Amino acid sequence: MTATSVSVAAIYYIFTLRINMKAREMEIAHLCLSETISDEGLQRFATVMTMEGKNAEDFMEKYGYLNPEMFGKWTSQLFSYETRGILLKSKVVDAEKLYVLGGYGAIRIWEKYKDIIKYRRDAEWGQDYMSNFEFYAGEMMKIKMKRDASFKDKLEAYSRTMES
């Protein structure tokens, strides 16, 4: 009888632990994304998506350290994706949860800023700069492609439109 009670208690503990871990994962995902999906976060996303430069050097001249307000907007946006990449790599949160909570937005930001990030890797910060953001955007792209294979064509068309 004692062995049965101990076994039942252990099984109950394991189930409770799993439920708590899933609840914590969802809480972390929500906290991570709550600022991004706020009115202020969405305005920042829109601003960051409209910032343009002829090339990475021109972009940094316009929106770099000498323009602290705009520098803050795009770098904070990128660091929010960097954080999600860290959480995803660490298996703190699930990619599908982040995706359905708006994580797919990272795909467009990555496409828009990848040349600037690569420039900053070479010029200033080293090859690991924003590597977790790159990972995160890649994972979001994998999920997007599973759900909508035509998205890659849409993304390419969007990128061509942004270049012209």
QUICORRA-V741469 format. One record per residue. RES is the residue in one letter. SS is DSSP state (H for helix, E for strand, L for the rest). OMEGA is omega in whole degrees, -180 to 180 (NA if undefined). D_CENTER is the distance of its C-alpha to the mean C-alpha in whole Angstrom. Layout:
# QUICORRA-V741469
RES & SS & OMEGA & D_CENTER
RES & SS & OMEGA & D_CENTER
This chain:
# QUICORRA-V741469
M & L & 180 & 51
T & H & 179 & 49
A & H & 179 & 47
T & H & 179 & 46
S & H & 179 & 45
V & H & 179 & 43
S & H & 179 & 42
V & H & 179 & 41
A & H & 179 & 39
A & H & 179 & 37
I & H & 178 & 36
Y & H & 180 & 35
Y & H & 180 & 33
I & H & 178 & 31
F & H & 179 & 30
T & H & 179 & 30
L & H & 179 & 27
R & H & 179 & 25
I & H & 179 & 25
N & H & 179 & 24
M & H & 179 & 21
K & H & 178 & 20
A & H & 179 & 20
R & H & 178 & 19
E & H & -180 & 16
M & H & 178 & 16
E & H & 179 & 16
I & H & 178 & 14
A & H & 180 & 11
H & H & 178 & 13
L & H & -179 & 13
C & H & -175 & 10
L & H & -172 & 9
S & H & 179 & 13
E & L & -178 & 13
T & L & -177 & 10
I & L & 175 & 12
S & L & 177 & 16
D & H & 180 & 18
E & H & 180 & 17
G & H & 179 & 13
L & H & 175 & 14
Q & H & 178 & 17
R & H & 178 & 14
F & H & -179 & 12
A & H & 179 & 16
T & H & -178 & 17
V & H & -180 & 14
M & H & -180 & 15
T & H & 180 & 18
M & L & -175 & 19
E & L & 173 & 21
G & L & 179 & 23
K & L & 178 & 25
N & L & -177 & 23
A & H & 179 & 21
E & H & 179 & 24
D & H & 179 & 25
F & H & -179 & 22
M & H & 177 & 22
E & H & -179 & 25
K & H & -168 & 24
Y & H & -178 & 21
G & L & -175 & 21
Y & L & -178 & 23
L & L & 177 & 26
N & L & -171 & 24
P & H & -179 & 23
E & H & -178 & 22
M & H & 176 & 20
F & H & 179 & 18
G & H & -179 & 17
K & H & -175 & 15
W & H & -180 & 13
T & H & 177 & 13
S & H & 177 & 12
Q & H & 180 & 9
L & H & 179 & 8
F & H & 176 & 8
S & H & 176 & 6
Y & H & 176 & 3
E & H & 179 & 6
T & H & 179 & 7
R & H & 177 & 5
G & H & 178 & 6
I & H & 179 & 9
L & H & 179 & 10
L & H & 178 & 9
K & H & -179 & 11
S & L & -179 & 14
K & L & 175 & 14
V & L & 179 & 14
V & L & -179 & 12
D & L & -178 & 12
A & H & -179 & 10
E & H & 179 & 12
K & H & 179 & 12
L & H & -180 & 8
Y & H & -176 & 9
V & H & 177 & 12
L & H & 175 & 11
G & H & -178 & 9
G & H & -180 & 6
Y & L & 177 & 8
G & H & 179 & 8
A & H & -178 & 5
I & H & -178 & 8
R & H & 179 & 11
I & H & 179 & 9
W & H & -179 & 9
E & H & -179 & 12
K & H & -171 & 14
Y & H & -175 & 13
K & H & 179 & 13
D & H & 178 & 17
I & H & 178 & 17
I & H & 180 & 14
K & H & 176 & 17
Y & H & -179 & 20
R & H & 175 & 19
R & H & -178 & 18
D & H & -173 & 22
A & H & -169 & 23
E & H & -161 & 22
W & H & 180 & 19
G & L & -170 & 20
Q & L & 179 & 18
D & L & -180 & 16
Y & L & 178 & 14
M & L & -180 & 10
S & H & 178 & 11
N & H & 173 & 8
F & H & 179 & 6
E & H & 177 & 8
F & H & -179 & 9
Y & H & 180 & 5
A & H & 178 & 6
G & H & 179 & 9
E & H & 178 & 9
M & H & 178 & 8
M & H & 178 & 11
K & H & 180 & 13
I & H & -180 & 13
K & H & -178 & 13
M & H & 176 & 16
K & H & -177 & 18
R & H & -176 & 18
D & L & -177 & 19
A & L & -180 & 20
S & L & -177 & 21
F & H & -178 & 18
K & H & 177 & 18
D & H & 179 & 21
K & H & 180 & 20
L & H & 178 & 17
E & H & 178 & 20
A & H & 179 & 22
Y & H & -180 & 20
S & H & 177 & 19
R & H & 179 & 23
T & H & -179 & 23
M & H & -179 & 21
E & H & -177 & 23
S & L & NA & 26
